[in-house]
Structure formats: C-alpha cells, structure tokens
C-alpha cells in the first residue's frame, strides 16, 4: 500500500510539484509562516512533513507569511493499493522545500519538479550585453510566468489575487512578450462578469459577490485600459464591441459619483504604497481622465459619434476641474503640499529654469532581500532647491558618487523630516542616489 502526494506549486522564479511515494499517514505543508495541513489518512504509520517557504531548517533566511492563516485538505485512503492525489483547485508558492519524516532514505526521485502556469509562449525577446539587465529581465520573466494561473495575479505565494491595477500596469509588457491574448480576453470577461449592478467594478476579478465594493477610478481604469491594449496588440475590433457597453456603463458610474468640485468622489487605493504622499483625489481624477480618453478612442473606431461628442465634453469638464483644483500658477505645475511633484511632460522635457524648486520624482526601484535602491534620473540644476520625497530619515543617506549630500561640494543640506530630505544646490549640478 502506498500514497503519492502531488501538489501543484509555484516558486517566485520556478514552479514545482511535490510527489511523496510510500505509505503516508499525514502530510503537513508550511508555506512561509502560513501552515497548510494536508491530512492523508490511510491505515499507514509514517508521517512526512514538507516545509515550503523562506524559513527552512534553521538556515536563517527571511520568513514571510500571512498572520498564521491555515488551509486544510483531507484525503481518505481505503487501505488498499496506491493512491495518487493531485490538487485541482489551489497551489502553493515557495522558494525552498524541506521534507521531514519520510520513511527510508530520500533520493533525487523523492521530489518531482514541474512548472505551473497557463499555457503561454513568448512572442518577444530581450537581449543585452549588461549582465544585471539580463538578470532583471530573466527574473521578471519568471515572476510573470509564476503569476499567470488562469488569471494574472499579484503574487504567487500569498494573496494570489487578480487585482485589477496590478495586472493592468503589466498588460502592455505581457502582451508584448507573451501570447496572452486569450488569457487577457478571458480576464476581461471576468471583470465584466464581476461588475456590480450600479456599474462599479470590484478591485479584483473574478470576485466574491458579497465583498465590499472598494470604489476606485484608479483600479477601475483597468477595464478600458486592458481592452484597449488587447485591441492595440491584436487589431481585433470585435474585442472593443464585446466590452464597450459595460465600459461605458462603468464610466457613467464614475462620472455620476464626482463631488461638487468635479473631482472623483471615492478612491479606495490611489497611488498604492507610494513612498511619499498618496493624494487619492489627484490619482483617481487623473485615471478618470484616462478612462474617458480610452472610451473616446474606442468610440472613434466603432463610429459612435454621439459618444465621442458626450465624452469629449466630459473630458473637458474633468480636465477643467483638475486644473482648478491642482494647478499652481506660481510654479507652473500641478503641485501642492498634498500632491508632491506632479509635472507636465513639457516641463520634464524642457527642464527646469534655475532658481526654482525641483522635486526628483522619478527613480529606478529595485528590490532584493528587502533592500530598496532609489535613483532619481535627472540632475538638480545649479541654484535650485531639490526636495527628495523618499523614505529616508536622514539627509546623510543621500549620496553622490560615494559622498553624502552634506559632504558634496556645492550642496547645502536644509532639512530632513517625515521621510523627506531637502538640500540646496549652489553650484554645478547634483545627481542623487538614495541608499
């Protein structure tokens, strides 16, 4: 008598299927700090306890988890012959495996590895002589594959949810790199099927009927954006026709929920997990503008002249409200104490005149074992005051060519508070890197 335990799983960069052969009474699986008990109960005697996650056998690696939540599966064996069990409705995300309690001596055949993701193939490629960029691209590719499981998800090991905005920001990259038209078309249908009766969209799709609505023009913009990207990459006009009616219903919902100033009324997420101030109003209203623009583009292709006219009018009204609320005549940009460095494309292209405040809001963000490197991509001109709105607590953490800001020639440190460091550039130019 024996049992083979086969469990679909996903690594951050690879996917595995675990097979345990032999008589097994119970299997305990721990993924990060979340422990999953899979109870296999034949008449056998031996226990096998695999541990998936970042905390393995005293190795001291960092441990991530989800507040100790548990998940249970039970398999009952009739006591004769062998049983092979394969999960059909869930999977595990992990980076390492530890097996304990296995009868006999484990060997290479004890664990069988298998990648798990939707059936997609590459349609683009990326090659470069730089090893770091090659590594970044390869790691990103593996991460994308690990998050394609019938829907595009936000993470392979924890939430595993098809958050709308997460998948939207990756849609152009994925459609340029993988043959995911079928996947994203199916997911657009999921969004359509999950729409609420009032036209609002849930934060992820498919979604539970009883979940809170979490209204968000930022997340809702995903629907017109993803459908538009599908059309751009496939040329399939039928896709626009298929989803156009619900997209316009959603747009009507957002337009009807503006406040007295003409800005969006409710925004649950905004610029999620931003390192500086998250003004949900400016982010949500900007995405409402994006949604109107996409509908105008779709209506132009589908020849819906009345919709073009009405949406053009709505776009002008929202743009005017946005301008009235956020434009700063003194600086020529849309900035206030609550909006941070929102600049027009023209300003970014032409550069800033000397003697005005410069906010460095663009950077390269890289994550490795919890460490973040922030690198603004343009210099501060001489005679300007540069404000770094980044999660740093001390101006001495801002570097130029190995020197701290306060030690750099031509730079005068001003203040550091609330996660922001500011300093004056009195001569030359200053390129900053925050470590």
C-alpha positions in Angstrom: 0.0 0.0 0.0 1.3 3.5 -0.8 0.3 7.0 -1.5 1.8 9.5 -3.9 1.2 13.1 -2.9 1.4 15.5 -5.8 0.8 19.2 -5.1 0.8 22.0 -7.7 3.1 24.8 -6.5 4.7 27.9 -7.7 8.1 29.4 -6.8 9.0 33.0 -7.2 11.1 32.0 -10.1 10.1 28.4 -10.7 7.2 26.0 -10.1 7.3 22.6 -8.5 5.1 19.6 -8.0 5.8 17.5 -4.9 5.4 13.7 -5.1 5.7 11.7 -2.0 5.8 7.9 -2.5 5.2 5.2 0.0 2.8 4.8 2.9 1.9 8.2 4.3 -0.4 8.9 7.2 -0.3 12.7 7.3 1.4 15.4 5.3 2.0 18.9 6.8 3.0 21.7 4.4 4.2 25.1 5.7 4.5 27.9 3.2 6.2 30.9 4.8 4.5 31.4 8.1 1.3 30.1 6.7 0.9 26.5 7.5 -1.2 24.2 5.4 -2.2 20.8 6.8 -2.9 18.2 4.2 -4.2 15.1 6.1 -3.8 11.9 4.2 -5.3 9.1 6.4 -4.8 5.6 5.2 -4.0 2.8 7.6 -0.3 3.6 7.3 2.0 4.7 10.0 4.8 7.0 8.8 4.5 10.8 8.7 6.0 13.1 6.1 6.2 16.8 6.8 7.4 19.0 3.9 8.0 22.7 4.6 7.8 25.2 1.8 8.8 28.8 2.3 11.7 31.1 3.3 12.2 29.7 6.8 13.9 26.3 6.4 15.5 24.1 9.0 17.5 26.8 10.8 19.0 28.4 7.7 18.2 31.8 9.0 16.6 33.1 5.8 13.9 35.8 6.0 10.5 34.5 6.8 7.4 35.9 5.1 3.8 35.0 6.0 0.2 35.8 6.3 -0.6 36.0 10.0 -0.7 32.3 10.6 -3.8 31.5 8.4 -4.4 27.9 7.8 -5.7 25.8 4.9 -6.8 22.2 5.2 -7.3 19.3 2.7 -8.2 15.8 3.7 -7.6 12.6 1.7 -9.1 9.3 2.9 -7.5 6.1 1.7 -9.4 2.8 1.7 -6.3 0.9 2.9 -5.6 -1.0 -0.3 -3.3 -0.4 -3.3 -1.8 3.0 -4.0 -3.3 6.5 -4.3 -2.0 9.5 -6.2 -3.6 12.8 -5.2 -3.3 15.9 -7.3 -4.8 19.3 -6.2 -7.0 20.8 -8.8 -8.2 24.0 -7.2 -5.2 25.5 -5.4 -1.5 25.7 -5.5 1.4 26.7 -3.2 4.0 29.4 -3.8 7.5 28.8 -2.4 11.2 29.1 -3.0 12.6 26.1 -1.0 11.3 22.8 0.2 12.2 20.8 3.4 10.9 17.3 3.9 10.9 15.5 7.2 9.6 12.3 8.5 10.0 10.3 5.2 10.3 6.6 5.6 13.6 5.4 4.2 16.4 7.5 2.6 15.3 10.3 0.3 16.8 10.5 -3.1 16.5 12.5 -6.3 13.2 10.9 -7.1 11.5 11.9 -3.8 10.6 15.3 -5.1 9.4 15.8 -8.7 9.7 19.4 -10.1 7.2 20.8 -12.5 6.4 24.3 -13.7 2.9 25.5 -13.2 1.3 28.3 -15.2 -1.2 28.9 -18.0 -0.2 27.7 -21.5 1.5 30.8 -22.8 4.5 31.2 -25.1 7.0 34.0 -25.7 6.3 36.4 -28.6 9.1 38.8 -27.9 12.7 38.7 -26.8 15.2 40.8 -24.9 19.0 40.6 -25.2 21.6 42.9 -23.8 25.3 42.7 -23.0 24.8 44.0 -19.5 24.6 41.1 -17.0 22.5 43.0 -14.5 19.8 43.9 -17.1 19.8 40.4 -18.3 19.3 39.1 -14.8 16.5 41.7 -14.2 14.7 40.7 -17.4 15.1 37.0 -16.7 13.8 37.3 -13.1 10.9 39.4 -14.2 10.0 36.9 -16.9 10.0 34.1 -14.3 7.9 36.1 -11.9 5.4 36.9 -14.7 5.0 33.2 -15.5 4.5 32.4 -11.9 1.6 34.8 -11.8 -0.3 33.5 -14.8 -2.6 30.9 -13.5 -5.9 31.3 -15.4 -5.8 34.9 -14.3 -3.0 37.4 -13.9 -2.3 37.5 -10.2 -0.4 39.9 -7.9 1.8 37.4 -6.2 2.4 33.6 -6.4 2.8 32.8 -2.7 0.4 34.9 -0.6 -2.7 36.7 -1.9 -2.7 35.1 -5.4 -5.4 37.6 -6.4 -6.2 39.1 -9.9 -6.0 42.7 -8.6 -7.2 44.9 -11.5 -4.5 47.6 -11.3 -1.6 45.1 -10.8 -2.5 43.3 -14.0 -3.2 46.5 -15.9 0.2 48.0 -15.3 1.8 44.8 -16.7 -0.6 44.4 -19.6 1.4 46.1 -22.2 4.6 44.3 -21.2 2.9 41.0 -21.1 1.1 41.5 -24.4 4.4 42.5 -26.0 6.2 39.5 -24.5 3.8 36.6 -24.4 0.8 35.3 -26.4 -1.7 36.2 -23.6 -4.5 37.4 -25.8 -6.7 34.5 -24.8 -5.8 34.9 -21.2 -6.4 38.6 -21.0 -9.6 38.3 -23.1 -10.9 35.8 -20.6 -9.9 38.0 -17.8 -11.7 41.0 -19.3 -14.7 38.8 -19.4 -14.1 38.0 -15.7 -14.2 41.8 -15.0 -17.4 42.1 -17.0 -19.0 39.2 -15.1 -17.9 40.7 -11.7 -19.3 44.2 -12.4 -21.8 45.4 -9.8 -25.4 46.4 -10.7 -24.6 50.1 -10.3 -21.8 49.9 -12.8 -18.9 49.9 -10.3 -16.1 47.4 -10.7 -14.6 45.3 -7.9 -10.9 45.6 -7.1 -10.1 42.2 -8.5 -11.9 39.8 -10.8 -13.3 37.3 -10.5 -14.6 38.5 -7.1 -16.9 37.3 -4.4 -20.4 38.7 -4.7 -20.5 39.6 -1.0 -17.2 41.5 -0.9 -17.0 45.3 -0.2 -17.2 47.4 -3.4 -14.0 49.4 -2.8 -14.8 52.1 -5.4 -11.7 53.2 -7.2 -11.4 55.1 -10.5 -7.7 54.1 -10.5 -8.4 50.4 -10.3 -11.5 50.7 -12.5 -9.4 52.3 -15.3 -8.0 48.8 -15.7 -11.1 47.6 -17.7 -10.9 50.2 -20.5 -7.1 50.1 -20.4 -6.8 46.3 -20.7 -9.4 46.1 -23.5 -7.6 48.9 -25.4 -4.2 47.1 -25.0 -5.8 43.9 -26.3 -7.0 45.8 -29.4 -3.7 47.5 -29.9 -1.8 44.3 -29.9 -4.3 42.2 -31.8 -6.2 44.6 -34.1 -9.3 42.7 -33.1 -12.2 45.2 -33.3 -14.6 42.6 -32.1 -13.0 42.9 -28.7 -13.9 46.6 -28.5 -17.5 45.7 -29.4 -17.7 42.9 -26.9 -16.8 45.0 -23.9 -17.8 48.6 -25.0 -21.2 48.7 -23.4 -20.0 47.7 -19.9 -17.0 50.0 -20.2 -19.3 52.9 -20.9 -21.6 51.8 -18.0 -18.6 51.9 -15.7 -17.6 55.4 -17.0 -21.1 56.7 -16.3 -20.8 55.3 -12.8 -17.6 57.3 -12.2 -18.9 60.5 -13.8 -22.1 60.3 -11.6 -20.0 60.0 -8.4 -17.9 63.1 -8.8 -18.0 65.6 -5.9 -19.2 69.2 -6.0 -15.8 70.3 -7.3 -16.0 67.9 -10.3 -13.3 65.6 -8.9 -13.8 62.0 -8.1 -15.8 61.3 -5.0 -14.4 58.0 -3.7 -11.0 56.4 -4.3 -10.1 53.4 -2.2 -6.5 52.9 -3.3 -4.9 55.8 -5.1 -1.2 55.6 -5.7 -0.9 52.4 -3.7 2.2 52.1 -1.4 3.7 55.3 -2.7 6.9 56.3 -0.8 5.6 59.8 -0.4 2.2 61.4 0.0 -0.8 59.5 -1.5 -3.3 62.0 -2.6 -6.1 59.7 -3.8 -8.1 62.6 -5.3 -5.5 63.6 -7.8 -4.6 60.0 -8.8 -8.3 59.0 -9.1 -9.3 62.0 -11.1 -6.3 61.5 -13.4 -7.4 57.9 -14.1 -10.9 59.1 -14.7 -9.4 61.3 -17.5 -7.6 58.2 -18.8 -10.8 56.2 -18.9 -12.7 58.9 -20.8 -9.8 59.1 -23.3 -9.9 55.4 -23.9 -13.7 55.5 -24.4 -13.3 58.3 -27.0 -10.7 56.2 -28.8 -12.9 53.2 -28.8 -16.0 55.2 -29.9 -13.9 56.6 -32.8 -13.1 53.2 -34.1 -16.6 51.9 -33.6 -18.1 55.0 -35.1 -20.2 56.1 -32.2 -20.3 59.8 -32.9 -22.7 60.6 -30.1 -20.5 59.0 -27.5 -17.5 60.8 -28.9 -19.3 64.2 -28.5 -20.5 63.5 -25.0 -17.2 62.0 -23.7 -15.3 64.9 -25.2 -17.5 67.3 -23.2 -16.9 65.2 -20.1 -13.2 65.2 -20.7 -13.1 69.0 -20.9 -15.1 69.3 -17.7 -12.9 66.9 -15.7 -9.8 68.5 -17.1 -11.1 71.9 -16.0 -11.9 70.7 -12.5 -8.5 69.0 -12.2 -6.8 72.2 -13.4 -8.7 74.4 -11.0 -8.0 72.1 -8.0 -4.3 71.4 -8.5 -2.7 73.9 -10.9 -0.1 76.2 -9.2 0.4 79.4 -11.2 3.5 80.4 -9.3 5.4 77.3 -10.2 3.6 76.3 -13.4 2.8 72.8 -12.3 0.2 70.8 -10.5 1.8 70.7 -7.1 0.8 71.4 -3.6 1.7 70.2 -0.1 -0.6 67.2 -0.8 0.3 66.3 -4.4 4.1 66.1 -4.5 5.9 66.6 -7.8 3.3 66.3 -10.5 4.8 67.8 -13.6 3.7 68.1 -17.2 5.5 66.2 -19.9 6.5 69.5 -21.4 8.2 70.6 -18.2 10.1 67.3 -17.9 11.2 67.6 -21.5 12.4 71.2 -21.3 14.0 71.0 -17.9 13.6 73.4 -15.0 14.9 77.0 -15.0 17.5 77.8 -12.4 16.3 79.2 -9.1 13.1 77.1 -8.7 12.4 74.1 -6.6 13.0 70.7 -8.2 11.3 67.6 -6.9 13.0 64.4 -8.0 10.1 62.0 -8.5 11.5 59.5 -11.0 13.8 56.7 -9.9 14.9 53.2 -10.5 13.3 50.9 -7.9 14.9 47.5 -7.3 14.0 45.0 -4.6 16.5 42.5 -3.3 16.0 40.8 0.1 14.1 43.8 1.4 16.7 46.4 0.3 15.4 49.2 -1.9 17.7 51.4 -4.1 16.2 54.7 -5.3 17.9 56.6 -8.1 16.4 59.8 -9.5 17.1 60.0 -13.2 17.7 63.7 -13.7 20.1 66.2 -12.1 19.2 69.2 -10.0 20.4 72.3 -11.8 22.6 74.9 -10.0 21.0 77.5 -7.8 17.9 75.3 -7.2 16.4 73.7 -4.1 15.9 70.0 -4.6 13.4 68.1 -2.5 13.8 64.3 -2.3 10.4 62.8 -1.4 11.7 59.3 -0.5 11.6 57.0 2.5 14.8 58.3 4.2 15.1 59.7 7.6 18.5 61.4 7.4 19.9 63.7 4.7 23.2 61.8 5.1 21.6 58.8 3.4 21.5 60.7 0.1 24.7 60.1 -1.9 26.6 61.5 -4.9 29.5 59.4 -6.1 30.0 57.9 -2.7 29.7 61.2 -0.8 26.7 62.1 1.3 24.7 65.1 0.3 26.0 67.2 3.2 29.6 66.3 2.2 29.2 67.0 -1.5 30.7 70.2 -2.9 28.2 72.8 -3.9 25.4 71.2 -1.8 23.8 72.6 1.3 21.7 70.3 3.5 18.5 72.1 4.6 16.2 69.7 6.5 15.1 66.1 6.9 11.7 65.2 8.3 8.7 63.0 7.6 10.7 60.8 5.3 11.9 63.7 3.2 15.4 65.2 2.8 15.9 68.6 1.2 19.0 70.5 0.3 20.1 73.4 -1.9 22.4 73.0 -4.9 24.5 76.2 -5.0 26.9 75.3 -7.9 27.2 72.8 -10.7 24.7 70.0 -10.9 23.8 67.3 -8.5 22.8 63.7 -9.2 21.5 62.0 -6.1 21.2 58.3 -5.2 19.3 57.3 -2.0 20.5 54.1 -0.4 
